[in-house]
């Protein structure tokens, strides 16, 4: 099966700033699609990701902006207090 055999009901686009400014995370498992097209079995998982990012109410709370030297606080908050939201390091 090639990439042309997989059809999705509509095109989905996500701008870099949508990911960066909302603090969203793209996990490494998605990067493999830069090198080879998805297979049919990946369709449901990819549709779930697309649907989540495409919702108007999609929001990732930012729990703190930390200078790089305060990485320990950011890591501790991420690990111990995830309800605060995404911890972002600034440079």
PyMOL Python script that loads the backbone (N, CA, C, O; Angstrom):
from pymol import cmd

cmd.read_pdbstr("""\
ATOM      1  N   UNK A   1       0.837  -1.169   0.000  1.00  0.00           N
ATOM      2  CA  UNK A   1       0.000   0.000   0.000  1.00  0.00           C
ATOM      3  C   UNK A   1       0.888   1.240   0.000  1.00  0.00           C
ATOM      4  O   UNK A   1       1.886   1.295   0.718  1.00  0.00           O
ATOM      5  N   UNK A   2       0.521   2.233  -0.808  1.00  0.00           N
ATOM      6  CA  UNK A   2       1.293   3.479  -0.784  1.00  0.00           C
ATOM      7  C   UNK A   2       0.444   4.608  -0.204  1.00  0.00           C
ATOM      8  O   UNK A   2      -0.734   4.420   0.099  1.00  0.00           O
ATOM      9  N   UNK A   3       1.050   5.767  -0.056  1.00  0.00           N
ATOM     10  CA  UNK A   3       0.400   6.896   0.603  1.00  0.00           C
ATOM     11  C   UNK A   3      -0.872   7.326  -0.122  1.00  0.00           C
ATOM     12  O   UNK A   3      -1.789   7.844   0.514  1.00  0.00           O
ATOM     13  N   UNK A   4      -0.947   7.124  -1.428  1.00  0.00           N
ATOM     14  CA  UNK A   4      -2.134   7.524  -2.174  1.00  0.00           C
ATOM     15  C   UNK A   4      -3.344   6.663  -1.859  1.00  0.00           C
ATOM     16  O   UNK A   4      -4.474   7.062  -2.142  1.00  0.00           O
ATOM     17  N   UNK A   5      -3.129   5.488  -1.278  1.00  0.00           N
ATOM     18  CA  UNK A   5      -4.227   4.589  -0.949  1.00  0.00           C
ATOM     19  C   UNK A   5      -4.926   4.980   0.353  1.00  0.00           C
ATOM     20  O   UNK A   5      -6.019   4.491   0.636  1.00  0.00           O
ATOM     21  N   UNK A   6      -4.308   5.854   1.146  1.00  0.00           N
ATOM     22  CA  UNK A   6      -4.897   6.266   2.417  1.00  0.00           C
ATOM     23  C   UNK A   6      -5.594   7.594   2.194  1.00  0.00           C
ATOM     24  O   UNK A   6      -4.967   8.570   1.783  1.00  0.00           O
ATOM     25  N   UNK A   7      -6.894   7.629   2.466  1.00  0.00           N
ATOM     26  CA  UNK A   7      -7.608   8.882   2.270  1.00  0.00           C
ATOM     27  C   UNK A   7      -8.168   9.376   3.593  1.00  0.00           C
ATOM     28  O   UNK A   7      -8.589   8.593   4.445  1.00  0.00           O
ATOM     29  N   UNK A   8      -8.163  10.679   3.742  1.00  0.00           N
ATOM     30  CA  UNK A   8      -8.711  11.332   4.920  1.00  0.00           C
ATOM     31  C   UNK A   8      -9.759  12.316   4.437  1.00  0.00           C
ATOM     32  O   UNK A   8      -9.628  12.863   3.342  1.00  0.00           O
ATOM     33  N   UNK A   9     -10.793  12.553   5.226  1.00  0.00           N
ATOM     34  CA  UNK A   9     -11.906  13.377   4.754  1.00  0.00           C
ATOM     35  C   UNK A   9     -11.534  14.821   4.425  1.00  0.00           C
ATOM     36  O   UNK A   9     -12.195  15.439   3.590  1.00  0.00           O
ATOM     37  N   UNK A  10     -10.508  15.370   5.048  1.00  0.00           N
ATOM     38  CA  UNK A  10     -10.131  16.751   4.776  1.00  0.00           C
ATOM     39  C   UNK A  10      -8.658  16.958   5.087  1.00  0.00           C
ATOM     40  O   UNK A  10      -8.046  16.176   5.815  1.00  0.00           O
ATOM     41  N   UNK A  11      -8.111  17.999   4.536  1.00  0.00           N
ATOM     42  CA  UNK A  11      -6.707  18.333   4.796  1.00  0.00           C
ATOM     43  C   UNK A  11      -6.613  19.026   6.147  1.00  0.00           C
ATOM     44  O   UNK A  11      -7.492  19.798   6.529  1.00  0.00           O
ATOM     45  N   UNK A  12      -5.539  18.740   6.858  1.00  0.00           N
ATOM     46  CA  UNK A  12      -5.307  19.358   8.156  1.00  0.00           C
ATOM     47  C   UNK A  12      -3.949  20.023   8.125  1.00  0.00           C
ATOM     48  O   UNK A  12      -2.954  19.395   7.764  1.00  0.00           O
ATOM     49  N   UNK A  13      -3.902  21.286   8.501  1.00  0.00           N
ATOM     50  CA  UNK A  13      -2.637  22.013   8.555  1.00  0.00           C
ATOM     51  C   UNK A  13      -2.446  22.550   9.956  1.00  0.00           C
ATOM     52  O   UNK A  13      -3.396  22.992  10.604  1.00  0.00           O
ATOM     53  N   UNK A  14      -1.227  22.508  10.409  1.00  0.00           N
ATOM     54  CA  UNK A  14      -0.888  23.003  11.740  1.00  0.00           C
ATOM     55  C   UNK A  14       0.363  23.857  11.596  1.00  0.00           C
ATOM     56  O   UNK A  14       1.419  23.363  11.200  1.00  0.00           O
ATOM     57  N   UNK A  15       0.241  25.121  11.914  1.00  0.00           N
ATOM     58  CA  UNK A  15       1.373  26.039  11.796  1.00  0.00           C
ATOM     59  C   UNK A  15       2.336  25.832  12.956  1.00  0.00           C
ATOM     60  O   UNK A  15       1.920  25.429  14.042  1.00  0.00           O
ATOM     61  N   UNK A  16       3.618  26.102  12.738  1.00  0.00           N
ATOM     62  CA  UNK A  16       4.631  25.951  13.791  1.00  0.00           C
ATOM     63  C   UNK A  16       4.237  26.678  15.066  1.00  0.00           C
ATOM     64  O   UNK A  16       4.422  26.152  16.164  1.00  0.00           O
ATOM     65  N   UNK A  17       3.695  27.885  14.929  1.00  0.00           N
ATOM     66  CA  UNK A  17       3.336  28.662  16.109  1.00  0.00           C
ATOM     67  C   UNK A  17       2.205  28.011  16.904  1.00  0.00           C
ATOM     68  O   UNK A  17       2.121  28.191  18.119  1.00  0.00           O
ATOM     69  N   UNK A  18       1.331  27.252  16.225  1.00  0.00           N
ATOM     70  CA  UNK A  18       0.272  26.540  16.945  1.00  0.00           C
ATOM     71  C   UNK A  18       0.859  25.547  17.927  1.00  0.00           C
ATOM     72  O   UNK A  18       0.311  25.326  19.006  1.00  0.00           O
ATOM     73  N   UNK A  19       1.972  24.955  17.548  1.00  0.00           N
ATOM     74  CA  UNK A  19       2.641  23.995  18.424  1.00  0.00           C
ATOM     75  C   UNK A  19       3.493  24.724  19.455  1.00  0.00           C
ATOM     76  O   UNK A  19       3.398  24.443  20.650  1.00  0.00           O
ATOM     77  N   UNK A  20       4.315  25.650  19.004  1.00  0.00           N
ATOM     78  CA  UNK A  20       5.251  26.326  19.901  1.00  0.00           C
ATOM     79  C   UNK A  20       4.554  27.175  20.951  1.00  0.00           C
ATOM     80  O   UNK A  20       4.896  27.097  22.131  1.00  0.00           O
ATOM     81  N   UNK A  21       3.592  27.975  20.547  1.00  0.00           N
ATOM     82  CA  UNK A  21       2.970  28.908  21.476  1.00  0.00           C
ATOM     83  C   UNK A  21       1.961  28.239  22.399  1.00  0.00           C
ATOM     84  O   UNK A  21       1.693  28.743  23.489  1.00  0.00           O
ATOM     85  N   UNK A  22       1.408  27.131  21.986  1.00  0.00           N
ATOM     86  CA  UNK A  22       0.473  26.443  22.868  1.00  0.00           C
ATOM     87  C   UNK A  22       1.190  25.445  23.767  1.00  0.00           C
ATOM     88  O   UNK A  22       0.579  24.860  24.661  1.00  0.00           O
ATOM     89  N   UNK A  23       2.486  25.250  23.531  1.00  0.00           N
ATOM     90  CA  UNK A  23       3.240  24.309  24.353  1.00  0.00           C
ATOM     91  C   UNK A  23       2.936  22.855  24.012  1.00  0.00           C
ATOM     92  O   UNK A  23       3.178  21.962  24.823  1.00  0.00           O
ATOM     93  N   UNK A  24       2.409  22.617  22.824  1.00  0.00           N
ATOM     94  CA  UNK A  24       2.084  21.248  22.424  1.00  0.00           C
ATOM     95  C   UNK A  24       3.364  20.446  22.223  1.00  0.00           C
ATOM     96  O   UNK A  24       4.438  21.009  22.013  1.00  0.00           O
ATOM     97  N   UNK A  25       3.237  19.168  22.288  1.00  0.00           N
ATOM     98  CA  UNK A  25       4.380  18.270  22.143  1.00  0.00           C
ATOM     99  C   UNK A  25       4.109  17.308  21.001  1.00  0.00           C
ATOM    100  O   UNK A  25       3.035  16.711  20.917  1.00  0.00           O
ATOM    101  N   UNK A  26       5.084  17.166  20.133  1.00  0.00           N
ATOM    102  CA  UNK A  26       5.016  16.153  19.078  1.00  0.00           C
ATOM    103  C   UNK A  26       6.012  15.080  19.466  1.00  0.00           C
ATOM    104  O   UNK A  26       7.213  15.340  19.554  1.00  0.00           O
ATOM    105  N   UNK A  27       5.525  13.899  19.695  1.00  0.00           N
ATOM    106  CA  UNK A  27       6.414  12.827  20.133  1.00  0.00           C
ATOM    107  C   UNK A  27       7.119  12.191  18.946  1.00  0.00           C
ATOM    108  O   UNK A  27       6.648  12.268  17.811  1.00  0.00           O
ATOM    109  N   UNK A  28       8.219  11.580  19.218  1.00  0.00           N
ATOM    110  CA  UNK A  28       9.097  11.055  18.172  1.00  0.00           C
ATOM    111  C   UNK A  28       8.415  10.058  17.237  1.00  0.00           C
ATOM    112  O   UNK A  28       8.840   9.919  16.090  1.00  0.00           O
ATOM    113  N   UNK A  29       7.396   9.377  17.680  1.00  0.00           N
ATOM    114  CA  UNK A  29       6.749   8.383  16.825  1.00  0.00           C
ATOM    115  C   UNK A  29       6.165   9.014  15.564  1.00  0.00           C
ATOM    116  O   UNK A  29       6.014   8.327  14.554  1.00  0.00           O
ATOM    117  N   UNK A  30       5.836  10.289  15.598  1.00  0.00           N
ATOM    118  CA  UNK A  30       5.276  10.945  14.422  1.00  0.00           C
ATOM    119  C   UNK A  30       6.368  11.296  13.417  1.00  0.00           C
ATOM    120  O   UNK A  30       6.099  11.341  12.217  1.00  0.00           O
ATOM    121  N   UNK A  31       7.587  11.545  13.875  1.00  0.00           N
ATOM    122  CA  UNK A  31       8.660  11.962  12.985  1.00  0.00           C
ATOM    123  C   UNK A  31       8.975  10.933  11.910  1.00  0.00           C
ATOM    124  O   UNK A  31       9.514  11.289  10.862  1.00  0.00           O
ATOM    125  N   UNK A  32       8.664   9.712  12.137  1.00  0.00           N
ATOM    126  CA  UNK A  32       8.988   8.712  11.120  1.00  0.00           C
ATOM    127  C   UNK A  32       8.231   8.977   9.823  1.00  0.00           C
ATOM    128  O   UNK A  32       8.643   8.497   8.767  1.00  0.00           O
ATOM    129  N   UNK A  33       7.133   9.731   9.878  1.00  0.00           N
ATOM    130  CA  UNK A  33       6.365  10.025   8.672  1.00  0.00           C
ATOM    131  C   UNK A  33       7.072  11.040   7.775  1.00  0.00           C
ATOM    132  O   UNK A  33       6.671  11.226   6.626  1.00  0.00           O
ATOM    133  N   UNK A  34       8.114  11.698   8.280  1.00  0.00           N
ATOM    134  CA  UNK A  34       8.891  12.577   7.431  1.00  0.00           C
ATOM    135  C   UNK A  34       9.739  11.770   6.460  1.00  0.00           C
ATOM    136  O   UNK A  34      10.150  12.282   5.418  1.00  0.00           O
ATOM    137  N   UNK A  35      10.004  10.518   6.794  1.00  0.00           N
ATOM    138  CA  UNK A  35      10.890   9.698   5.997  1.00  0.00           C
ATOM    139  C   UNK A  35      10.152   8.632   5.192  1.00  0.00           C
ATOM    140  O   UNK A  35      10.645   8.184   4.156  1.00  0.00           O
ATOM    141  N   UNK A  36       8.998   8.233   5.651  1.00  0.00           N
ATOM    142  CA  UNK A  36       8.194   7.269   4.909  1.00  0.00           C
ATOM    143  C   UNK A  36       6.727   7.563   5.191  1.00  0.00           C
ATOM    144  O   UNK A  36       6.384   7.993   6.292  1.00  0.00           O
ATOM    145  N   UNK A  37       5.867   7.339   4.220  1.00  0.00           N
ATOM    146  CA  UNK A  37       4.449   7.652   4.415  1.00  0.00           C
ATOM    147  C   UNK A  37       3.804   6.707   5.433  1.00  0.00           C
ATOM    148  O   UNK A  37       4.295   5.599   5.651  1.00  0.00           O
ATOM    149  N   UNK A  38       2.712   7.140   6.053  1.00  0.00           N
ATOM    150  CA  UNK A  38       2.028   6.274   7.009  1.00  0.00           C
ATOM    151  C   UNK A  38       1.432   5.049   6.310  1.00  0.00           C
ATOM    152  O   UNK A  38       1.094   5.085   5.127  1.00  0.00           O
ATOM    153  N   UNK A  39       1.318   3.994   7.062  1.00  0.00           N
ATOM    154  CA  UNK A  39       0.660   2.791   6.547  1.00  0.00           C
ATOM    155  C   UNK A  39      -0.800   2.817   6.992  1.00  0.00           C
ATOM    156  O   UNK A  39      -1.168   3.593   7.873  1.00  0.00           O
ATOM    157  N   UNK A  40      -1.600   2.000   6.404  1.00  0.00           N
ATOM    158  CA  UNK A  40      -3.044   2.006   6.679  1.00  0.00           C
ATOM    159  C   UNK A  40      -3.338   1.825   8.176  1.00  0.00           C
ATOM    160  O   UNK A  40      -4.264   2.440   8.705  1.00  0.00           O
ATOM    161  N   UNK A  41      -2.559   0.991   8.850  1.00  0.00           N
ATOM    162  CA  UNK A  41      -2.793   0.728  10.276  1.00  0.00           C
ATOM    163  C   UNK A  41      -2.588   1.980  11.138  1.00  0.00           C
ATOM    164  O   UNK A  41      -3.114   2.061  12.248  1.00  0.00           O
ATOM    165  N   UNK A  42      -1.829   2.951  10.631  1.00  0.00           N
ATOM    166  CA  UNK A  42      -1.597   4.192  11.375  1.00  0.00           C
ATOM    167  C   UNK A  42      -2.768   5.158  11.290  1.00  0.00           C
ATOM    168  O   UNK A  42      -2.834   6.115  12.062  1.00  0.00           O
ATOM    169  N   UNK A  43      -3.679   4.927  10.379  1.00  0.00           N
ATOM    170  CA  UNK A  43      -4.789   5.844  10.142  1.00  0.00           C
ATOM    171  C   UNK A  43      -5.576   6.246  11.383  1.00  0.00           C
ATOM    172  O   UNK A  43      -5.767   7.442  11.604  1.00  0.00           O
ATOM    173  N   UNK A  44      -6.043   5.303  12.205  1.00  0.00           N
ATOM    174  CA  UNK A  44      -6.829   5.689  13.387  1.00  0.00           C
ATOM    175  C   UNK A  44      -6.051   6.562  14.373  1.00  0.00           C
ATOM    176  O   UNK A  44      -6.605   7.512  14.925  1.00  0.00           O
ATOM    177  N   UNK A  45      -4.776   6.250  14.598  1.00  0.00           N
ATOM    178  CA  UNK A  45      -3.977   7.048  15.522  1.00  0.00           C
ATOM    179  C   UNK A  45      -3.753   8.451  14.962  1.00  0.00           C
ATOM    180  O   UNK A  45      -3.860   9.435  15.695  1.00  0.00           O
ATOM    181  N   UNK A  46      -3.446   8.549  13.678  1.00  0.00           N
ATOM    182  CA  UNK A  46      -3.236   9.854  13.068  1.00  0.00           C
ATOM    183  C   UNK A  46      -4.525  10.673  13.061  1.00  0.00           C
ATOM    184  O   UNK A  46      -4.489  11.886  13.267  1.00  0.00           O
ATOM    185  N   UNK A  47      -5.641  10.033  12.830  1.00  0.00           N
ATOM    186  CA  UNK A  47      -6.934  10.729  12.842  1.00  0.00           C
ATOM    187  C   UNK A  47      -7.213  11.277  14.237  1.00  0.00           C
ATOM    188  O   UNK A  47      -7.738  12.383  14.371  1.00  0.00           O
ATOM    189  N   UNK A  48      -6.872  10.521  15.271  1.00  0.00           N
ATOM    190  CA  UNK A  48      -7.071  10.980  16.648  1.00  0.00           C
ATOM    191  C   UNK A  48      -6.240  12.231  16.935  1.00  0.00           C
ATOM    192  O   UNK A  48      -6.732  13.174  17.556  1.00  0.00           O
ATOM    193  N   UNK A  49      -4.994  12.242  16.489  1.00  0.00           N
ATOM    194  CA  UNK A  49      -4.123  13.408  16.675  1.00  0.00           C
ATOM    195  C   UNK A  49      -4.691  14.607  15.912  1.00  0.00           C
ATOM    196  O   UNK A  49      -4.783  15.704  16.462  1.00  0.00           O
ATOM    197  N   UNK A  50      -5.064  14.405  14.671  1.00  0.00           N
ATOM    198  CA  UNK A  50      -5.612  15.476  13.848  1.00  0.00           C
ATOM    199  C   UNK A  50      -6.885  16.037  14.464  1.00  0.00           C
ATOM    200  O   UNK A  50      -7.064  17.253  14.521  1.00  0.00           O
ATOM    201  N   UNK A  51      -7.759  15.169  14.919  1.00  0.00           N
ATOM    202  CA  UNK A  51      -9.008  15.629  15.529  1.00  0.00           C
ATOM    203  C   UNK A  51      -8.763  16.426  16.803  1.00  0.00           C
ATOM    204  O   UNK A  51      -9.447  17.418  17.052  1.00  0.00           O
ATOM    205  N   UNK A  52      -7.794  16.003  17.611  1.00  0.00           N
ATOM    206  CA  UNK A  52      -7.496  16.710  18.862  1.00  0.00           C
ATOM    207  C   UNK A  52      -6.966  18.111  18.575  1.00  0.00           C
ATOM    208  O   UNK A  52      -7.419  19.080  19.183  1.00  0.00           O
ATOM    209  N   UNK A  53      -6.014  18.225  17.657  1.00  0.00           N
ATOM    210  CA  UNK A  53      -5.441  19.536  17.354  1.00  0.00           C
ATOM    211  C   UNK A  53      -6.422  20.436  16.616  1.00  0.00           C
ATOM    212  O   UNK A  53      -6.313  21.660  16.690  1.00  0.00           O
ATOM    213  N   UNK A  54      -7.368  19.852  15.915  1.00  0.00           N
ATOM    214  CA  UNK A  54      -8.292  20.631  15.109  1.00  0.00           C
ATOM    215  C   UNK A  54      -9.492  21.187  15.856  1.00  0.00           C
ATOM    216  O   UNK A  54     -10.244  21.984  15.296  1.00  0.00           O
ATOM    217  N   UNK A  55      -9.691  20.789  17.102  1.00  0.00           N
ATOM    218  CA  UNK A  55     -10.838  21.284  17.869  1.00  0.00           C
ATOM    219  C   UNK A  55     -10.649  22.756  18.232  1.00  0.00           C
ATOM    220  O   UNK A  55      -9.547  23.182  18.578  1.00  0.00           O
ATOM    221  N   UNK A  56     -11.714  23.512  18.153  1.00  0.00           N
ATOM    222  CA  UNK A  56     -11.658  24.933  18.509  1.00  0.00           C
ATOM    223  C   UNK A  56     -11.326  25.135  19.983  1.00  0.00           C
ATOM    224  O   UNK A  56     -10.751  26.158  20.353  1.00  0.00           O
ATOM    225  N   UNK A  57     -11.682  24.170  20.826  1.00  0.00           N
ATOM    226  CA  UNK A  57     -11.444  24.315  22.268  1.00  0.00           C
ATOM    227  C   UNK A  57     -10.111  23.694  22.708  1.00  0.00           C
ATOM    228  O   UNK A  57      -9.849  23.574  23.904  1.00  0.00           O
ATOM    229  N   UNK A  58      -9.272  23.301  21.744  1.00  0.00           N
ATOM    230  CA  UNK A  58      -7.986  22.694  22.089  1.00  0.00           C
ATOM    231  C   UNK A  58      -7.096  23.735  22.755  1.00  0.00           C
ATOM    232  O   UNK A  58      -6.875  24.816  22.209  1.00  0.00           O
ATOM    233  N   UNK A  59      -6.592  23.405  23.925  1.00  0.00           N
ATOM    234  CA  UNK A  59      -5.769  24.344  24.687  1.00  0.00           C
ATOM    235  C   UNK A  59      -4.849  23.558  25.608  1.00  0.00           C
ATOM    236  O   UNK A  59      -5.276  22.612  26.269  1.00  0.00           O
ATOM    237  N   UNK A  60      -3.615  23.946  25.643  1.00  0.00           N
ATOM    238  CA  UNK A  60      -2.661  23.359  26.576  1.00  0.00           C
ATOM    239  C   UNK A  60      -2.244  24.470  27.527  1.00  0.00           C
ATOM    240  O   UNK A  60      -1.635  25.446  27.088  1.00  0.00           O
ATOM    241  N   UNK A  61      -2.550  24.355  28.808  1.00  0.00           N
ATOM    242  CA  UNK A  61      -2.203  25.415  29.743  1.00  0.00           C
ATOM    243  C   UNK A  61      -0.689  25.530  29.940  1.00  0.00           C
ATOM    244  O   UNK A  61       0.021  24.528  30.025  1.00  0.00           O
ATOM    245  N   UNK A  62      -0.224  26.758  30.009  1.00  0.00           N
ATOM    246  CA  UNK A  62       1.191  27.017  30.285  1.00  0.00           C
ATOM    247  C   UNK A  62       1.307  27.275  31.779  1.00  0.00           C
ATOM    248  O   UNK A  62       0.733  28.232  32.298  1.00  0.00           O
ATOM    249  N   UNK A  63       2.048  26.421  32.463  1.00  0.00           N
ATOM    250  CA  UNK A  63       2.167  26.512  33.909  1.00  0.00           C
ATOM    251  C   UNK A  63       3.345  27.338  34.380  1.00  0.00           C
ATOM    252  O   UNK A  63       3.445  27.654  35.565  1.00  0.00           O
ATOM    253  N   UNK A  64       4.238  27.691  33.469  1.00  0.00           N
ATOM    254  CA  UNK A  64       5.369  28.506  33.875  1.00  0.00           C
ATOM    255  C   UNK A  64       6.381  28.696  32.778  1.00  0.00           C
ATOM    256  O   UNK A  64       6.621  27.805  31.964  1.00  0.00           O
ATOM    257  N   UNK A  65       6.978  29.885  32.770  1.00  0.00           N
ATOM    258  CA  UNK A  65       8.093  30.192  31.887  1.00  0.00           C
ATOM    259  C   UNK A  65       9.313  30.341  32.777  1.00  0.00           C
ATOM    260  O   UNK A  65       9.303  31.126  33.725  1.00  0.00           O
ATOM    261  N   UNK A  66      10.364  29.591  32.477  1.00  0.00           N
ATOM    262  CA  UNK A  66      11.539  29.552  33.337  1.00  0.00           C
ATOM    263  C   UNK A  66      12.795  29.852  32.535  1.00  0.00           C
ATOM    264  O   UNK A  66      12.970  29.331  31.434  1.00  0.00           O
ATOM    265  N   UNK A  67      13.683  30.701  33.090  1.00  0.00           N
ATOM    266  CA  UNK A  67      14.985  30.862  32.432  1.00  0.00           C
ATOM    267  C   UNK A  67      15.719  29.523  32.458  1.00  0.00           C
ATOM    268  O   UNK A  67      15.497  28.696  33.343  1.00  0.00           O
ATOM    269  N   UNK A  68      16.576  29.329  31.496  1.00  0.00           N
ATOM    270  CA  UNK A  68      17.268  28.053  31.350  1.00  0.00           C
ATOM    271  C   UNK A  68      17.953  27.598  32.634  1.00  0.00           C
ATOM    272  O   UNK A  68      17.966  26.405  32.938  1.00  0.00           O
ATOM    273  N   UNK A  69      18.517  28.531  33.383  1.00  0.00           N
ATOM    274  CA  UNK A  69      19.215  28.146  34.615  1.00  0.00           C
ATOM    275  C   UNK A  69      18.263  27.608  35.694  1.00  0.00           C
ATOM    276  O   UNK A  69      18.719  26.999  36.662  1.00  0.00           O
ATOM    277  N   UNK A  70      16.957  27.822  35.542  1.00  0.00           N
ATOM    278  CA  UNK A  70      15.971  27.279  36.489  1.00  0.00           C
ATOM    279  C   UNK A  70      15.331  25.994  35.980  1.00  0.00           C
ATOM    280  O   UNK A  70      14.193  25.671  36.321  1.00  0.00           O
ATOM    281  N   UNK A  71      16.087  25.265  35.153  1.00  0.00           N
ATOM    282  CA  UNK A  71      15.542  24.031  34.579  1.00  0.00           C
ATOM    283  C   UNK A  71      15.079  23.054  35.653  1.00  0.00           C
ATOM    284  O   UNK A  71      14.132  22.299  35.438  1.00  0.00           O
ATOM    285  N   UNK A  72      15.738  23.065  36.806  1.00  0.00           N
ATOM    286  CA  UNK A  72      15.362  22.149  37.881  1.00  0.00           C
ATOM    287  C   UNK A  72      13.951  22.402  38.377  1.00  0.00           C
ATOM    288  O   UNK A  72      13.212  21.457  38.656  1.00  0.00           O
ATOM    289  N   UNK A  73      13.571  23.661  38.489  1.00  0.00           N
ATOM    290  CA  UNK A  73      12.205  24.008  38.910  1.00  0.00           C
ATOM    291  C   UNK A  73      11.209  23.546  37.856  1.00  0.00           C
ATOM    292  O   UNK A  73      10.168  22.976  38.184  1.00  0.00           O
ATOM    293  N   UNK A  74      11.530  23.791  36.589  1.00  0.00           N
ATOM    294  CA  UNK A  74      10.638  23.388  35.502  1.00  0.00           C
ATOM    295  C   UNK A  74      10.443  21.870  35.487  1.00  0.00           C
ATOM    296  O   UNK A  74       9.323  21.384  35.329  1.00  0.00           O
ATOM    297  N   UNK A  75      11.524  21.140  35.649  1.00  0.00           N
ATOM    298  CA  UNK A  75      11.429  19.676  35.661  1.00  0.00           C
ATOM    299  C   UNK A  75      10.639  19.201  36.873  1.00  0.00           C
ATOM    300  O   UNK A  75       9.787  18.320  36.756  1.00  0.00           O
ATOM    301  N   UNK A  76      10.918  19.776  38.028  1.00  0.00           N
ATOM    302  CA  UNK A  76      10.188  19.383  39.244  1.00  0.00           C
ATOM    303  C   UNK A  76       8.700  19.660  39.097  1.00  0.00           C
ATOM    304  O   UNK A  76       7.875  18.829  39.474  1.00  0.00           O
ATOM    305  N   UNK A  77       8.348  20.824  38.550  1.00  0.00           N
ATOM    306  CA  UNK A  77       6.927  21.140  38.355  1.00  0.00           C
ATOM    307  C   UNK A  77       6.272  20.192  37.360  1.00  0.00           C
ATOM    308  O   UNK A  77       5.138  19.758  37.563  1.00  0.00           O
ATOM    309  N   UNK A  78       6.986  19.871  36.286  1.00  0.00           N
ATOM    310  CA  UNK A  78       6.440  18.936  35.294  1.00  0.00           C
ATOM    311  C   UNK A  78       6.186  17.570  35.906  1.00  0.00           C
ATOM    312  O   UNK A  78       5.168  16.935  35.630  1.00  0.00           O
ATOM    313  N   UNK A  79       7.111  17.123  36.733  1.00  0.00           N
ATOM    314  CA  UNK A  79       7.026  15.793  37.311  1.00  0.00           C
ATOM    315  C   UNK A  79       6.041  15.732  38.487  1.00  0.00           C
ATOM    316  O   UNK A  79       5.206  14.830  38.563  1.00  0.00           O
ATOM    317  N   UNK A  80       6.152  16.697  39.396  1.00  0.00           N
ATOM    318  CA  UNK A  80       5.391  16.642  40.646  1.00  0.00           C
ATOM    319  C   UNK A  80       4.052  17.368  40.607  1.00  0.00           C
ATOM    320  O   UNK A  80       3.156  17.054  41.390  1.00  0.00           O
ATOM    321  N   UNK A  81       3.907  18.338  39.701  1.00  0.00           N
ATOM    322  CA  UNK A  81       2.677  19.129  39.664  1.00  0.00           C
ATOM    323  C   UNK A  81       2.207  19.334  38.227  1.00  0.00           C
ATOM    324  O   UNK A  81       2.121  20.473  37.769  1.00  0.00           O
ATOM    325  N   UNK A  82       1.903  18.258  37.512  1.00  0.00           N
ATOM    326  CA  UNK A  82       1.505  18.395  36.106  1.00  0.00           C
ATOM    327  C   UNK A  82       0.229  19.212  35.924  1.00  0.00           C
ATOM    328  O   UNK A  82      -0.018  19.744  34.842  1.00  0.00           O
ATOM    329  N   UNK A  83      -0.575  19.315  36.968  1.00  0.00           N
ATOM    330  CA  UNK A  83      -1.819  20.089  36.863  1.00  0.00           C
ATOM    331  C   UNK A  83      -1.554  21.584  36.652  1.00  0.00           C
ATOM    332  O   UNK A  83      -2.450  22.320  36.239  1.00  0.00           O
ATOM    333  N   UNK A  84      -0.332  22.033  36.933  1.00  0.00           N
ATOM    334  CA  UNK A  84       0.012  23.435  36.702  1.00  0.00           C
ATOM    335  C   UNK A  84       0.018  23.771  35.210  1.00  0.00           C
ATOM    336  O   UNK A  84      -0.269  24.905  34.827  1.00  0.00           O
ATOM    337  N   UNK A  85       0.339  22.807  34.385  1.00  0.00           N
ATOM    338  CA  UNK A  85       0.425  23.027  32.951  1.00  0.00           C
ATOM    339  C   UNK A  85       1.841  22.832  32.448  1.00  0.00           C
ATOM    340  O   UNK A  85       2.744  22.462  33.199  1.00  0.00           O
ATOM    341  N   UNK A  86       2.013  23.086  31.173  1.00  0.00           N
ATOM    342  CA  UNK A  86       3.305  22.910  30.498  1.00  0.00           C
ATOM    343  C   UNK A  86       4.335  23.894  31.055  1.00  0.00           C
ATOM    344  O   UNK A  86       4.059  25.087  31.185  1.00  0.00           O
ATOM    345  N   UNK A  87       5.513  23.388  31.379  1.00  0.00           N
ATOM    346  CA  UNK A  87       6.602  24.219  31.864  1.00  0.00           C
ATOM    347  C   UNK A  87       7.529  24.495  30.674  1.00  0.00           C
ATOM    348  O   UNK A  87       7.992  23.560  30.021  1.00  0.00           O
ATOM    349  N   UNK A  88       7.796  25.758  30.393  1.00  0.00           N
ATOM    350  CA  UNK A  88       8.573  26.130  29.221  1.00  0.00           C
ATOM    351  C   UNK A  88       9.865  26.813  29.650  1.00  0.00           C
ATOM    352  O   UNK A  88       9.858  27.713  30.490  1.00  0.00           O
ATOM    353  N   UNK A  89      10.965  26.375  29.065  1.00  0.00           N
ATOM    354  CA  UNK A  89      12.260  27.003  29.323  1.00  0.00           C
ATOM    355  C   UNK A  89      12.474  28.114  28.307  1.00  0.00           C
ATOM    356  O   UNK A  89      12.193  27.940  27.121  1.00  0.00           O
ATOM    357  N   UNK A  90      12.971  29.253  28.772  1.00  0.00           N
ATOM    358  CA  UNK A  90      13.245  30.386  27.894  1.00  0.00           C
ATOM    359  C   UNK A  90      14.743  30.642  27.854  1.00  0.00           C
ATOM    360  O   UNK A  90      15.462  30.330  28.803  1.00  0.00           O
ATOM    361  N   UNK A  91      15.209  31.217  26.742  1.00  0.00           N
ATOM    362  CA  UNK A  91      16.629  31.547  26.587  1.00  0.00           C
ATOM    363  C   UNK A  91      16.748  32.990  26.171  1.00  0.00           C
ATOM    364  O   UNK A  91      17.857  33.488  25.982  1.00  0.00           O
TER     365      UNK A  91
END
""", "prot")
cmd.dss("prot")
cmd.show_as("cartoon", "prot")
cmd.util.cbc("prot")
cmd.orient("prot")
